[in-house]
Amino acid sequence: MLRSISHCVARLKGTKRIDLYECARVDKDVPIEETVKAIANCVESGEIDFIGLSEARAETLRRAHAVRFPSFFLVGMFMHLGGPSNCSD
């Protein structure tokens, strides 16, 4: 992921940072805290302005928020995440 961010910035000629980097799918094999911390390091270094998350359960979003507040969160009614009942939080 970090390599991807660096490559994106390098390909964007004249741009030194990415406005929004979104974790479109949560990797079940990598703790969300680790993912958000890595992206947050890129925010702190100036490569990224904002962090986004998609398709995450409420508990996953709470754990991510404990590391750094995501600026963007895409909410969908995905049956594999519990459908509408997942949105009660």
N, C-alpha and C positions, 0 to 999 in steps of 0.2 A: 504494500500500500504506500509506504513512504517513497519507494522508488517511482511509483506511479505519479505521485504528487510532484516530485522533482522533474519528471519527464514532461508533465503537463505544463509546468511553469516554463521549462526550457522551450517547448514548442510554441508558446504564446509570445511571439516576438513583440517586444516593446512593453510587455506586461511582466511585472515582477511578482505578482501574487494572484491567487485564485479567489474570487469573491465568496463562493460557497462550495465546500466540499461535502458531499452527501454520502454517507454510508447507506447505500440503497438496500442492502440485505445484511442482516445480522448473522455473522458466522457463528454457528453453534459450538464450534471447536475453539473459539477464541473469546475469552471473557470480554464483555462490552467495555469494562473499565480499561482494559489494555488498549482496545481500539480507540476509545475516546481520548485516552492519555496521549497516544501517538499523534492523533490529529490535533489535539490541543498544543502539543509541542510545535507543530507547524504553524499554528496561530501565533504562538509566542515568538517564533522566529521570523514572522512576517510573510510566510509563504501563502497563508490562507487567512481570510477575514472572518468567515463564519462556518460553523459546524452544523451539518444536517443529518438526521436519522430518518429512516423509513422502515415500515413493517416491523416494528418492535412492540413487544408486549409492554403493558404499563410498568411492570416490575423492572424490565430491562431499561426503560426510560428513566425510572427512579435511580437505578444504579449508575447510568450514564451521567445523569444530572449531578450525582455526588462527586464526580470527577470534574466536569465542566458542563455548564448549561448549554444544551444544543440550541442554536438560534432558530432552527427550522426543524419541524417534525411533520412528516407526511402521514396522515391517518387514512387508513382504508379499511374496508370491511372484508378482511381476508379470513376465510373460513379456517385456514390452518393456524390462525392466531386467536381463534375463539370468536370470530365474527363480532356482532354488535356488543356482546357482553364484555368484550375486552375494553370498550370505550367508557365504561362506567367510572373509571378512575380519572 
